[in-house]
Amino acid sequence: MEWDNGSNLAGIVIDLENAEQRFSVGERSESLQQAAQRVYNRAAAHNNSAQSPWCREIMERAQKLISVC
């Protein structure tokens, strides 16, 4: 297994939190749905088994945004 310093995962979390912030201020748009879909896809492609619990959480949170937008 190759070591991952987590920077890629940190970027995914930042993008997710930005999308959640947009949602919390009332945005409901195709653009927000697409942003959440990109976050979901990036987390799904992140294949570091040591970080899989965080990836699952990210995917669950992104799926909630996708479903309401």
PyMOL Python script that loads the backbone (N, CA, C, O; Angstrom):
from pymol import cmd

cmd.read_pdbstr("""\
ATOM      1  N   MET A   1       0.846  -1.174   0.000  1.00  0.00           N
ATOM      2  CA  MET A   1       0.000   0.000   0.000  1.00  0.00           C
ATOM      3  C   MET A   1       0.896   1.245   0.000  1.00  0.00           C
ATOM      4  O   MET A   1       1.905   1.310   0.703  1.00  0.00           O
ATOM      5  N   GLU A   2       0.505   2.198  -0.788  1.00  0.00           N
ATOM      6  CA  GLU A   2       1.257   3.443  -0.888  1.00  0.00           C
ATOM      7  C   GLU A   2       0.744   4.434   0.155  1.00  0.00           C
ATOM      8  O   GLU A   2      -0.462   4.543   0.373  1.00  0.00           O
ATOM      9  N   TRP A   3       1.656   5.148   0.795  1.00  0.00           N
ATOM     10  CA  TRP A   3       1.278   6.103   1.824  1.00  0.00           C
ATOM     11  C   TRP A   3       0.594   7.303   1.191  1.00  0.00           C
ATOM     12  O   TRP A   3       1.053   7.825   0.175  1.00  0.00           O
ATOM     13  N   ASP A   4      -0.497   7.734   1.792  1.00  0.00           N
ATOM     14  CA  ASP A   4      -1.241   8.911   1.360  1.00  0.00           C
ATOM     15  C   ASP A   4      -1.233   9.879   2.526  1.00  0.00           C
ATOM     16  O   ASP A   4      -1.669   9.530   3.624  1.00  0.00           O
ATOM     17  N   ASN A   5      -0.750  11.075   2.308  1.00  0.00           N
ATOM     18  CA  ASN A   5      -0.645  12.027   3.415  1.00  0.00           C
ATOM     19  C   ASN A   5      -1.972  12.682   3.775  1.00  0.00           C
ATOM     20  O   ASN A   5      -2.030  13.497   4.696  1.00  0.00           O
ATOM     21  N   GLY A   6      -3.027  12.338   3.066  1.00  0.00           N
ATOM     22  CA  GLY A   6      -4.340  12.859   3.401  1.00  0.00           C
ATOM     23  C   GLY A   6      -4.693  14.172   2.738  1.00  0.00           C
ATOM     24  O   GLY A   6      -5.817  14.649   2.894  1.00  0.00           O
ATOM     25  N   SER A   7      -3.775  14.770   2.006  1.00  0.00           N
ATOM     26  CA  SER A   7      -4.071  16.065   1.406  1.00  0.00           C
ATOM     27  C   SER A   7      -5.200  15.967   0.396  1.00  0.00           C
ATOM     28  O   SER A   7      -6.011  16.887   0.286  1.00  0.00           O
ATOM     29  N   ASN A   8      -5.266  14.871  -0.341  1.00  0.00           N
ATOM     30  CA  ASN A   8      -6.351  14.678  -1.297  1.00  0.00           C
ATOM     31  C   ASN A   8      -7.680  14.572  -0.559  1.00  0.00           C
ATOM     32  O   ASN A   8      -8.672  15.173  -0.972  1.00  0.00           O
ATOM     33  N   LEU A   9      -7.702  13.824   0.510  1.00  0.00           N
ATOM     34  CA  LEU A   9      -8.911  13.674   1.315  1.00  0.00           C
ATOM     35  C   LEU A   9      -9.294  15.009   1.959  1.00  0.00           C
ATOM     36  O   LEU A   9     -10.476  15.338   2.053  1.00  0.00           O
ATOM     37  N   ALA A  10      -8.314  15.761   2.393  1.00  0.00           N
ATOM     38  CA  ALA A  10      -8.598  17.073   2.987  1.00  0.00           C
ATOM     39  C   ALA A  10      -9.261  17.992   1.973  1.00  0.00           C
ATOM     40  O   ALA A  10     -10.176  18.738   2.319  1.00  0.00           O
ATOM     41  N   GLY A  11      -8.814  17.946   0.742  1.00  0.00           N
ATOM     42  CA  GLY A  11      -9.429  18.756  -0.311  1.00  0.00           C
ATOM     43  C   GLY A  11     -10.867  18.356  -0.570  1.00  0.00           C
ATOM     44  O   GLY A  11     -11.722  19.208  -0.814  1.00  0.00           O
ATOM     45  N   ILE A  12     -11.136  17.057  -0.517  1.00  0.00           N
ATOM     46  CA  ILE A  12     -12.503  16.570  -0.700  1.00  0.00           C
ATOM     47  C   ILE A  12     -13.396  17.080   0.434  1.00  0.00           C
ATOM     48  O   ILE A  12     -14.524  17.511   0.193  1.00  0.00           O
ATOM     49  N   VAL A  13     -12.893  17.030   1.661  1.00  0.00           N
ATOM     50  CA  VAL A  13     -13.659  17.507   2.816  1.00  0.00           C
ATOM     51  C   VAL A  13     -13.938  19.005   2.690  1.00  0.00           C
ATOM     52  O   VAL A  13     -15.048  19.452   2.981  1.00  0.00           O
ATOM     53  N   ILE A  14     -12.963  19.768   2.268  1.00  0.00           N
ATOM     54  CA  ILE A  14     -13.147  21.212   2.095  1.00  0.00           C
ATOM     55  C   ILE A  14     -14.228  21.482   1.048  1.00  0.00           C
ATOM     56  O   ILE A  14     -15.091  22.336   1.254  1.00  0.00           O
ATOM     57  N   ASP A  15     -14.185  20.765  -0.065  1.00  0.00           N
ATOM     58  CA  ASP A  15     -15.202  20.942  -1.101  1.00  0.00           C
ATOM     59  C   ASP A  15     -16.591  20.556  -0.592  1.00  0.00           C
ATOM     60  O   ASP A  15     -17.579  21.218  -0.908  1.00  0.00           O
ATOM     61  N   LEU A  16     -16.662  19.482   0.197  1.00  0.00           N
ATOM     62  CA  LEU A  16     -17.936  19.063   0.778  1.00  0.00           C
ATOM     63  C   LEU A  16     -18.471  20.139   1.723  1.00  0.00           C
ATOM     64  O   LEU A  16     -19.651  20.487   1.664  1.00  0.00           O
ATOM     65  N   GLU A  17     -17.624  20.655   2.578  1.00  0.00           N
ATOM     66  CA  GLU A  17     -18.063  21.669   3.528  1.00  0.00           C
ATOM     67  C   GLU A  17     -18.493  22.948   2.823  1.00  0.00           C
ATOM     68  O   GLU A  17     -19.425  23.615   3.272  1.00  0.00           O
ATOM     69  N   ASN A  18     -17.829  23.300   1.727  1.00  0.00           N
ATOM     70  CA  ASN A  18     -18.259  24.455   0.945  1.00  0.00           C
ATOM     71  C   ASN A  18     -19.651  24.222   0.366  1.00  0.00           C
ATOM     72  O   ASN A  18     -20.493  25.119   0.391  1.00  0.00           O
ATOM     73  N   ALA A  19     -19.895  23.020  -0.154  1.00  0.00           N
ATOM     74  CA  ALA A  19     -21.204  22.687  -0.706  1.00  0.00           C
ATOM     75  C   ALA A  19     -22.274  22.708   0.390  1.00  0.00           C
ATOM     76  O   ALA A  19     -23.378  23.206   0.169  1.00  0.00           O
ATOM     77  N   GLU A  20     -21.953  22.175   1.557  1.00  0.00           N
ATOM     78  CA  GLU A  20     -22.908  22.188   2.665  1.00  0.00           C
ATOM     79  C   GLU A  20     -23.213  23.610   3.122  1.00  0.00           C
ATOM     80  O   GLU A  20     -24.344  23.915   3.499  1.00  0.00           O
ATOM     81  N   GLN A  21     -22.213  24.473   3.088  1.00  0.00           N
ATOM     82  CA  GLN A  21     -22.429  25.872   3.455  1.00  0.00           C
ATOM     83  C   GLN A  21     -23.358  26.547   2.453  1.00  0.00           C
ATOM     84  O   GLN A  21     -24.249  27.300   2.844  1.00  0.00           O
ATOM     85  N   ARG A  22     -23.158  26.285   1.171  1.00  0.00           N
ATOM     86  CA  ARG A  22     -24.048  26.835   0.139  1.00  0.00           C
ATOM     87  C   ARG A  22     -25.484  26.373   0.378  1.00  0.00           C
ATOM     88  O   ARG A  22     -26.423  27.157   0.239  1.00  0.00           O
ATOM     89  N   PHE A  23     -25.652  25.099   0.736  1.00  0.00           N
ATOM     90  CA  PHE A  23     -26.978  24.560   1.012  1.00  0.00           C
ATOM     91  C   PHE A  23     -27.594  25.229   2.238  1.00  0.00           C
ATOM     92  O   PHE A  23     -28.781  25.555   2.241  1.00  0.00           O
ATOM     93  N   SER A  24     -26.791  25.433   3.272  1.00  0.00           N
ATOM     94  CA  SER A  24     -27.315  25.985   4.528  1.00  0.00           C
ATOM     95  C   SER A  24     -27.794  27.427   4.382  1.00  0.00           C
ATOM     96  O   SER A  24     -28.626  27.879   5.168  1.00  0.00           O
ATOM     97  N   VAL A  25     -27.286  28.149   3.396  1.00  0.00           N
ATOM     98  CA  VAL A  25     -27.747  29.523   3.183  1.00  0.00           C
ATOM     99  C   VAL A  25     -28.895  29.587   2.178  1.00  0.00           C
ATOM    100  O   VAL A  25     -29.325  30.671   1.785  1.00  0.00           O
ATOM    101  N   GLY A  26     -29.386  28.417   1.767  1.00  0.00           N
ATOM    102  CA  GLY A  26     -30.580  28.384   0.955  1.00  0.00           C
ATOM    103  C   GLY A  26     -30.407  28.046  -0.508  1.00  0.00           C
ATOM    104  O   GLY A  26     -31.393  28.016  -1.244  1.00  0.00           O
ATOM    105  N   GLU A  27     -29.207  27.792  -0.951  1.00  0.00           N
ATOM    106  CA  GLU A  27     -29.022  27.475  -2.362  1.00  0.00           C
ATOM    107  C   GLU A  27     -29.547  26.072  -2.671  1.00  0.00           C
ATOM    108  O   GLU A  27     -29.253  25.110  -1.961  1.00  0.00           O
ATOM    109  N   ARG A  28     -30.318  25.985  -3.729  1.00  0.00           N
ATOM    110  CA  ARG A  28     -30.805  24.712  -4.252  1.00  0.00           C
ATOM    111  C   ARG A  28     -30.676  24.815  -5.764  1.00  0.00           C
ATOM    112  O   ARG A  28     -31.588  25.303  -6.431  1.00  0.00           O
ATOM    113  N   SER A  29     -29.565  24.365  -6.305  1.00  0.00           N
ATOM    114  CA  SER A  29     -29.325  24.571  -7.733  1.00  0.00           C
ATOM    115  C   SER A  29     -28.677  23.348  -8.362  1.00  0.00           C
ATOM    116  O   SER A  29     -28.162  22.459  -7.684  1.00  0.00           O
ATOM    117  N   GLU A  30     -28.725  23.344  -9.666  1.00  0.00           N
ATOM    118  CA  GLU A  30     -28.055  22.294 -10.437  1.00  0.00           C
ATOM    119  C   GLU A  30     -26.544  22.349 -10.179  1.00  0.00           C
ATOM    120  O   GLU A  30     -25.881  21.316 -10.093  1.00  0.00           O
ATOM    121  N   SER A  31     -26.024  23.550 -10.058  1.00  0.00           N
ATOM    122  CA  SER A  31     -24.594  23.727  -9.791  1.00  0.00           C
ATOM    123  C   SER A  31     -24.192  23.095  -8.463  1.00  0.00           C
ATOM    124  O   SER A  31     -23.147  22.449  -8.373  1.00  0.00           O
ATOM    125  N   LEU A  32     -25.011  23.276  -7.438  1.00  0.00           N
ATOM    126  CA  LEU A  32     -24.730  22.675  -6.131  1.00  0.00           C
ATOM    127  C   LEU A  32     -24.831  21.160  -6.209  1.00  0.00           C
ATOM    128  O   LEU A  32     -24.010  20.452  -5.625  1.00  0.00           O
ATOM    129  N   GLN A  33     -25.825  20.659  -6.920  1.00  0.00           N
ATOM    130  CA  GLN A  33     -25.968  19.217  -7.087  1.00  0.00           C
ATOM    131  C   GLN A  33     -24.742  18.638  -7.803  1.00  0.00           C
ATOM    132  O   GLN A  33     -24.252  17.573  -7.426  1.00  0.00           O
ATOM    133  N   GLN A  34     -24.254  19.323  -8.818  1.00  0.00           N
ATOM    134  CA  GLN A  34     -23.070  18.865  -9.540  1.00  0.00           C
ATOM    135  C   GLN A  34     -21.827  18.902  -8.651  1.00  0.00           C
ATOM    136  O   GLN A  34     -20.982  18.010  -8.731  1.00  0.00           O
ATOM    137  N   ALA A  35     -21.710  19.918  -7.813  1.00  0.00           N
ATOM    138  CA  ALA A  35     -20.577  20.005  -6.884  1.00  0.00           C
ATOM    139  C   ALA A  35     -20.610  18.831  -5.907  1.00  0.00           C
ATOM    140  O   ALA A  35     -19.580  18.219  -5.626  1.00  0.00           O
ATOM    141  N   ALA A  36     -21.795  18.524  -5.396  1.00  0.00           N
ATOM    142  CA  ALA A  36     -21.934  17.393  -4.477  1.00  0.00           C
ATOM    143  C   ALA A  36     -21.628  16.076  -5.188  1.00  0.00           C
ATOM    144  O   ALA A  36     -21.038  15.174  -4.593  1.00  0.00           O
ATOM    145  N   GLN A  37     -22.020  15.961  -6.444  1.00  0.00           N
ATOM    146  CA  GLN A  37     -21.744  14.747  -7.218  1.00  0.00           C
ATOM    147  C   GLN A  37     -20.240  14.585  -7.440  1.00  0.00           C
ATOM    148  O   GLN A  37     -19.719  13.472  -7.375  1.00  0.00           O
ATOM    149  N   ARG A  38     -19.544  15.691  -7.701  1.00  0.00           N
ATOM    150  CA  ARG A  38     -18.081  15.624  -7.864  1.00  0.00           C
ATOM    151  C   ARG A  38     -17.415  15.170  -6.567  1.00  0.00           C
ATOM    152  O   ARG A  38     -16.498  14.350  -6.594  1.00  0.00           O
ATOM    153  N   VAL A  39     -17.874  15.704  -5.430  1.00  0.00           N
ATOM    154  CA  VAL A  39     -17.339  15.296  -4.121  1.00  0.00           C
ATOM    155  C   VAL A  39     -17.567  13.802  -3.921  1.00  0.00           C
ATOM    156  O   VAL A  39     -16.656  13.079  -3.517  1.00  0.00           O
ATOM    157  N   TYR A  40     -18.774  13.347  -4.202  1.00  0.00           N
ATOM    158  CA  TYR A  40     -19.109  11.931  -4.047  1.00  0.00           C
ATOM    159  C   TYR A  40     -18.191  11.067  -4.907  1.00  0.00           C
ATOM    160  O   TYR A  40     -17.645  10.072  -4.431  1.00  0.00           O
ATOM    161  N   ASN A  41     -18.023  11.442  -6.161  1.00  0.00           N
ATOM    162  CA  ASN A  41     -17.191  10.656  -7.076  1.00  0.00           C
ATOM    163  C   ASN A  41     -15.729  10.641  -6.647  1.00  0.00           C
ATOM    164  O   ASN A  41     -15.063   9.609  -6.741  1.00  0.00           O
ATOM    165  N   ARG A  42     -15.227  11.780  -6.179  1.00  0.00           N
ATOM    166  CA  ARG A  42     -13.830  11.831  -5.715  1.00  0.00           C
ATOM    167  C   ARG A  42     -13.636  10.946  -4.486  1.00  0.00           C
ATOM    168  O   ARG A  42     -12.629  10.246  -4.379  1.00  0.00           O
ATOM    169  N   ALA A  43     -14.598  10.971  -3.557  1.00  0.00           N
ATOM    170  CA  ALA A  43     -14.494  10.134  -2.354  1.00  0.00           C
ATOM    171  C   ALA A  43     -14.584   8.659  -2.730  1.00  0.00           C
ATOM    172  O   ALA A  43     -13.876   7.829  -2.159  1.00  0.00           O
ATOM    173  N   ALA A  44     -15.448   8.330  -3.684  1.00  0.00           N
ATOM    174  CA  ALA A  44     -15.599   6.938  -4.113  1.00  0.00           C
ATOM    175  C   ALA A  44     -14.323   6.430  -4.771  1.00  0.00           C
ATOM    176  O   ALA A  44     -13.990   5.251  -4.653  1.00  0.00           O
ATOM    177  N   ALA A  45     -13.613   7.307  -5.457  1.00  0.00           N
ATOM    178  CA  ALA A  45     -12.384   6.910  -6.154  1.00  0.00           C
ATOM    179  C   ALA A  45     -11.174   6.864  -5.222  1.00  0.00           C
ATOM    180  O   ALA A  45     -10.135   6.308  -5.577  1.00  0.00           O
ATOM    181  N   HIS A  46     -11.309   7.442  -4.045  1.00  0.00           N
ATOM    182  CA  HIS A  46     -10.197   7.476  -3.076  1.00  0.00           C
ATOM    183  C   HIS A  46     -10.034   6.074  -2.494  1.00  0.00           C
ATOM    184  O   HIS A  46     -10.906   5.606  -1.762  1.00  0.00           O
ATOM    185  N   ASN A  47      -8.954   5.415  -2.802  1.00  0.00           N
ATOM    186  CA  ASN A  47      -8.839   3.983  -2.502  1.00  0.00           C
ATOM    187  C   ASN A  47      -7.850   3.648  -1.393  1.00  0.00           C
ATOM    188  O   ASN A  47      -7.234   2.583  -1.426  1.00  0.00           O
ATOM    189  N   ASN A  48      -7.686   4.515  -0.434  1.00  0.00           N
ATOM    190  CA  ASN A  48      -6.828   4.224   0.699  1.00  0.00           C
ATOM    191  C   ASN A  48      -7.680   3.556   1.778  1.00  0.00           C
ATOM    192  O   ASN A  48      -8.545   4.197   2.375  1.00  0.00           O
ATOM    193  N   SER A  49      -7.438   2.285   2.021  1.00  0.00           N
ATOM    194  CA  SER A  49      -8.288   1.539   2.956  1.00  0.00           C
ATOM    195  C   SER A  49      -8.243   2.106   4.375  1.00  0.00           C
ATOM    196  O   SER A  49      -9.221   1.984   5.113  1.00  0.00           O
ATOM    197  N   ALA A  50      -7.143   2.714   4.764  1.00  0.00           N
ATOM    198  CA  ALA A  50      -7.048   3.281   6.102  1.00  0.00           C
ATOM    199  C   ALA A  50      -7.978   4.483   6.268  1.00  0.00           C
ATOM    200  O   ALA A  50      -8.356   4.827   7.388  1.00  0.00           O
ATOM    201  N   GLN A  51      -8.342   5.114   5.170  1.00  0.00           N
ATOM    202  CA  GLN A  51      -9.210   6.287   5.225  1.00  0.00           C
ATOM    203  C   GLN A  51     -10.636   5.989   4.776  1.00  0.00           C
ATOM    204  O   GLN A  51     -11.436   6.911   4.615  1.00  0.00           O
ATOM    205  N   SER A  52     -10.965   4.723   4.573  1.00  0.00           N
ATOM    206  CA  SER A  52     -12.288   4.376   4.051  1.00  0.00           C
ATOM    207  C   SER A  52     -13.448   4.824   4.941  1.00  0.00           C
ATOM    208  O   SER A  52     -14.491   5.193   4.401  1.00  0.00           O
ATOM    209  N   PRO A  53     -13.329   4.814   6.274  1.00  0.00           N
ATOM    210  CA  PRO A  53     -14.459   5.308   7.077  1.00  0.00           C
ATOM    211  C   PRO A  53     -14.783   6.780   6.786  1.00  0.00           C
ATOM    212  O   PRO A  53     -15.951   7.159   6.714  1.00  0.00           O
ATOM    213  N   TRP A  54     -13.749   7.597   6.619  1.00  0.00           N
ATOM    214  CA  TRP A  54     -13.972   9.002   6.304  1.00  0.00           C
ATOM    215  C   TRP A  54     -14.582   9.150   4.919  1.00  0.00           C
ATOM    216  O   TRP A  54     -15.457   9.991   4.711  1.00  0.00           O
ATOM    217  N   CYS A  55     -14.133   8.348   3.981  1.00  0.00           N
ATOM    218  CA  CYS A  55     -14.686   8.403   2.626  1.00  0.00           C
ATOM    219  C   CYS A  55     -16.162   8.034   2.635  1.00  0.00           C
ATOM    220  O   CYS A  55     -16.962   8.660   1.939  1.00  0.00           O
ATOM    221  N   ARG A  56     -16.528   7.026   3.415  1.00  0.00           N
ATOM    222  CA  ARG A  56     -17.941   6.645   3.505  1.00  0.00           C
ATOM    223  C   ARG A  56     -18.778   7.789   4.076  1.00  0.00           C
ATOM    224  O   ARG A  56     -19.872   8.070   3.585  1.00  0.00           O
ATOM    225  N   GLU A  57     -18.263   8.442   5.106  1.00  0.00           N
ATOM    226  CA  GLU A  57     -18.988   9.570   5.695  1.00  0.00           C
ATOM    227  C   GLU A  57     -19.147  10.697   4.678  1.00  0.00           C
ATOM    228  O   GLU A  57     -20.225  11.280   4.554  1.00  0.00           O
ATOM    229  N   ILE A  58     -18.080  11.001   3.955  1.00  0.00           N
ATOM    230  CA  ILE A  58     -18.137  12.044   2.924  1.00  0.00           C
ATOM    231  C   ILE A  58     -19.182  11.685   1.876  1.00  0.00           C
ATOM    232  O   ILE A  58     -19.971  12.536   1.465  1.00  0.00           O
ATOM    233  N   MET A  59     -19.189  10.427   1.445  1.00  0.00           N
ATOM    234  CA  MET A  59     -20.133   9.991   0.426  1.00  0.00           C
ATOM    235  C   MET A  59     -21.578  10.099   0.941  1.00  0.00           C
ATOM    236  O   MET A  59     -22.470  10.495   0.191  1.00  0.00           O
ATOM    237  N   GLU A  60     -21.810   9.756   2.196  1.00  0.00           N
ATOM    238  CA  GLU A  60     -23.157   9.855   2.770  1.00  0.00           C
ATOM    239  C   GLU A  60     -23.617  11.309   2.819  1.00  0.00           C
ATOM    240  O   GLU A  60     -24.755  11.619   2.467  1.00  0.00           O
ATOM    241  N   ARG A  61     -22.735  12.190   3.255  1.00  0.00           N
ATOM    242  CA  ARG A  61     -23.095  13.607   3.338  1.00  0.00           C
ATOM    243  C   ARG A  61     -23.321  14.200   1.956  1.00  0.00           C
ATOM    244  O   ARG A  61     -24.243  14.994   1.769  1.00  0.00           O
ATOM    245  N   ALA A  62     -22.501  13.831   0.992  1.00  0.00           N
ATOM    246  CA  ALA A  62     -22.679  14.325  -0.370  1.00  0.00           C
ATOM    247  C   ALA A  62     -23.977  13.783  -0.966  1.00  0.00           C
ATOM    248  O   ALA A  62     -24.680  14.501  -1.677  1.00  0.00           O
ATOM    249  N   GLN A  63     -24.296  12.530  -0.683  1.00  0.00           N
ATOM    250  CA  GLN A  63     -25.537  11.942  -1.208  1.00  0.00           C
ATOM    251  C   GLN A  63     -26.757  12.693  -0.691  1.00  0.00           C
ATOM    252  O   GLN A  63     -27.731  12.859  -1.425  1.00  0.00           O
ATOM    253  N   LYS A  64     -26.722  13.146   0.549  1.00  0.00           N
ATOM    254  CA  LYS A  64     -27.834  13.925   1.091  1.00  0.00           C
ATOM    255  C   LYS A  64     -28.037  15.208   0.289  1.00  0.00           C
ATOM    256  O   LYS A  64     -29.168  15.582  -0.020  1.00  0.00           O
ATOM    257  N   LEU A  65     -26.931  15.882  -0.046  1.00  0.00           N
ATOM    258  CA  LEU A  65     -27.034  17.091  -0.852  1.00  0.00           C
ATOM    259  C   LEU A  65     -27.560  16.793  -2.248  1.00  0.00           C
ATOM    260  O   LEU A  65     -28.398  17.524  -2.775  1.00  0.00           O
ATOM    261  N   ILE A  66     -27.065  15.723  -2.836  1.00  0.00           N
ATOM    262  CA  ILE A  66     -27.500  15.362  -4.183  1.00  0.00           C
ATOM    263  C   ILE A  66     -29.009  15.115  -4.203  1.00  0.00           C
ATOM    264  O   ILE A  66     -29.701  15.542  -5.127  1.00  0.00           O
ATOM    265  N   SER A  67     -29.504  14.437  -3.196  1.00  0.00           N
ATOM    266  CA  SER A  67     -30.920  14.050  -3.190  1.00  0.00           C
ATOM    267  C   SER A  67     -31.855  15.229  -2.954  1.00  0.00           C
ATOM    268  O   SER A  67     -33.009  15.172  -3.378  1.00  0.00           O
ATOM    269  N   VAL A  68     -31.409  16.289  -2.298  1.00  0.00           N
ATOM    270  CA  VAL A  68     -32.297  17.422  -2.011  1.00  0.00           C
ATOM    271  C   VAL A  68     -32.187  18.550  -3.023  1.00  0.00           C
ATOM    272  O   VAL A  68     -33.000  19.474  -3.002  1.00  0.00           O
ATOM    273  N   CYS A  69     -31.223  18.496  -3.888  1.00  0.00           N
ATOM    274  CA  CYS A  69     -31.055  19.577  -4.868  1.00  0.00           C
ATOM    275  C   CYS A  69     -31.766  19.280  -6.182  1.00  0.00           C
ATOM    276  O   CYS A  69     -31.720  20.091  -7.106  1.00  0.00           O
TER     277      CYS A  69
END
""", "prot")
cmd.dss("prot")
cmd.show_as("cartoon", "prot")
cmd.util.cbc("prot")
cmd.orient("prot")
